[in-house]
Amino acid sequence: MMNVAEMSEILGRVQTWMPKMRIMLARKILETLDSPQISEPPRKMSLHQVVGILKTDSPPPNDEECAKIVEEERLRKHG
């Protein structure tokens, strides 16, 4: 296992390299690592619960009603 002194020595040498070479080395080092398994984020609500929240008893608006809602929001936002 590498100690702090060895790592400092290597870092001192690498700092004199051109940026492109240092980036290549960094990529090579990262490629040697085992890629961690990315786990699914925990779900707070199921899809069924989300659909239940969005569900209403009224029918969806028609095209004219949608246009009116959009126009009202534009006027409210932009005056």
C-alpha positions in Angstrom: 0.0 0.0 0.0 1.3 3.5 -0.9 2.1 5.9 2.0 1.6 9.6 2.0 5.3 10.4 1.2 5.2 8.2 -1.9 2.0 9.8 -3.0 3.4 13.3 -2.5 6.5 12.3 -4.5 4.4 11.1 -7.4 2.1 14.1 -7.3 5.2 16.4 -7.4 6.4 14.6 -10.5 3.0 14.6 -12.2 2.4 18.3 -11.6 5.2 19.1 -14.0 3.4 17.3 -16.8 1.3 18.9 -19.5 -2.4 19.1 -18.5 -3.4 16.6 -21.3 -1.0 14.0 -19.9 -2.2 14.5 -16.3 -5.8 14.1 -17.5 -4.9 10.9 -19.3 -3.2 9.5 -16.2 -6.3 10.4 -14.1 -8.5 8.6 -16.5 -6.3 5.5 -16.4 -6.3 5.5 -12.6 -10.1 5.8 -12.5 -10.5 3.0 -15.0 -8.6 0.7 -12.6 -11.4 1.1 -10.0 -14.3 -1.2 -9.8 -17.3 0.7 -10.9 -19.8 0.9 -8.0 -23.2 -0.5 -8.5 -25.7 2.3 -8.8 -28.8 1.4 -6.9 -32.3 2.5 -7.6 -33.3 5.5 -5.5 -35.9 4.6 -2.9 -39.4 5.2 -4.0 -41.5 7.4 -1.9 -44.8 6.6 -3.6 -45.9 4.0 -6.1 -47.1 4.8 -9.5 -50.6 3.8 -8.4 -50.5 6.2 -5.6 -49.3 9.1 -7.8 -52.1 8.4 -10.4 -54.6 8.4 -7.5 -53.5 11.8 -6.4 -53.8 13.2 -9.9 -57.2 11.6 -10.6 -60.3 13.8 -10.5 -64.0 13.2 -11.0 -64.3 15.9 -13.7 -63.6 15.3 -17.3 -60.4 16.7 -18.9 -60.7 20.1 -20.5 -61.4 20.3 -24.2 -59.3 22.2 -26.7 -61.2 25.5 -26.2 -60.9 25.3 -22.4 -57.2 24.5 -22.6 -56.6 27.5 -24.9 -58.6 29.7 -22.4 -56.5 28.4 -19.5 -53.3 29.1 -21.4 -54.3 32.6 -22.3 -55.4 33.4 -18.7 -52.0 32.2 -17.5 -50.2 34.3 -20.1 -52.1 37.4 -19.0 -51.5 36.6 -15.4 -47.8 36.1 -15.9 -47.0 38.8 -18.5 -49.8 41.3 -17.8 
